[in-house]
């Protein structure tokens, strides 16, 4: 018999094939971990079978837990639905099989394509009664982008320690994301890893996330990036843990649960939500900022529920009545930039949401004066390039309400004023601020002088680290007054992948966007600069588009990428 096995193995290798070894489901050991408190990981649950800890899981909404498909099946085939009276979920406790609150399960849903290779290894548990959120019970948001190789991540669970002893207290260990191709090579004898899998561990072994509780969470920067799935051995050097890749599986979760985004914490102040019609893109408050308030267009009233859970660092909008020398807010960066579109399409009644004050770009109008629209760049005697989000519906219907001032260093005075004969927004511009460019055609051409000149559009986007200059009459700080004289600041182009990570909660950045700022913060475009130029070596490389706050550390400004949008401009203007 032994000789037959050897002969068979040689035959397979001679044919150019490799024997595929069976995959090993985790036995729940956290190697190199330390005790953890549930208040630091309030999304962690214990999935119990016959009142004993069985698997881990993650709270994603008041009635849903995300876990691994192999935790709810028998031999990868049969869903254990007939055992619903023997399974339950424990939340809010640092200790296994004690404390917290216990919830019965009304439904288990396994991914329909889950198979014996542990591909699509996720499942959903629906609770019979909703969780009550507290400092020990909170949902976690699912990532939209998988973390890059080398990213530090944390896995938690109640699995046995290396000694084999099962701890009563929750354990946590930090590991790093492993390059996908490298992980695929490591596990080639096990069938490799698919796009629905992500790997994490440490190169020297002995501290291995692959040995966390099956179904439990793998977390990066407060986002759920993985679900403990399978691996080889326990803390073995060279064999990282394999997790279900949440970024590539979240669409299935959303389709069943309606869960799109969570941003939660214990309330730190009373909050009032005011609803008012959206009129020409301008939001007028119903009362002064005597209390913390949020203003939302009335069209969004129905699907939104205020559940009272807010970020500890939330900054709410505080606009005032129109007509006074106070703030008037233009809705230039709408809620879509914070939320996923499916949040407003969902039928689920349980979700939380967050709004940041900087989504409303505030200006300071003079009594009886006109609203300031934004900046722009002369690209020919008849054309100005600006941002699409600067164009409100009433502008397109009544061109007499808008005009362009050129040749002056000062806002609302000097230079020459030109009427606009046509406004053209990019046809694919959307609420994500993708394709955020527009063209203004002048009724009469500009007369060039030393103060009025066109700028050429770049053909190649500047590389990361390149020094660039942004100019405008925007506010000097978030919510502050706009200066009368033109301002300029030098910033640097930010690496595209880094910027995408910074803005992952806001939908990320596309190829039609480019980012610029300084690592320490303190320099940026601000409210009122929208549509203005970002310039490198005398070439127009960007158009001020959007961002979080003004000059916040870690949040560079986001600009429309001229290099990737100039072909549209050329097709309409002929400007080369």
Secondary structure, DSSP 8 states (H G I E B T S, - for coil): -HHHHHHHHHHHHHTT-------EE-----TT-EE--GGGSTTEEEEEETTEEEEEEEEEETTEEEE-GGGSEETTTEEGGGGGGGEEEEES-SBTTSSSEEEEEEEEEE-TT--TT-TT--EEEEESS----BTTB---EE-SS---TT-EEEEEE--B-TTS-B-SB-EEEEEEEE-HHHHHHHTGGGT---TTEEEEE-TTSSS-GGGS-TT-EEEETTEEEEEEEEESSSS-TT--EEEEEGGGTHHHHHHHH-----------S--EEEEE--BTTEE--SS-SSS-EEEEEGGGTTT----S---TT--------TTSSS-EEE--S-GGGTS-THHHH---S-------GGGSEEE---TT--------EEEETTEEEE-GGG--HHHHH-GGG-EEEES-SBTTSSSEEEEEEEEEE-TT--TT-TT--EEEEESS----BTTB---EE-SS---TT-EEEEEES-BSSTT--B-SB-EEEEEEEE-HHHHHHHTGGGT---TTEEEEE-TT------TT-TT-EEEETTEEEEEEEE-SSSS-TT--EEEEEGGGTHHHHHHHH---
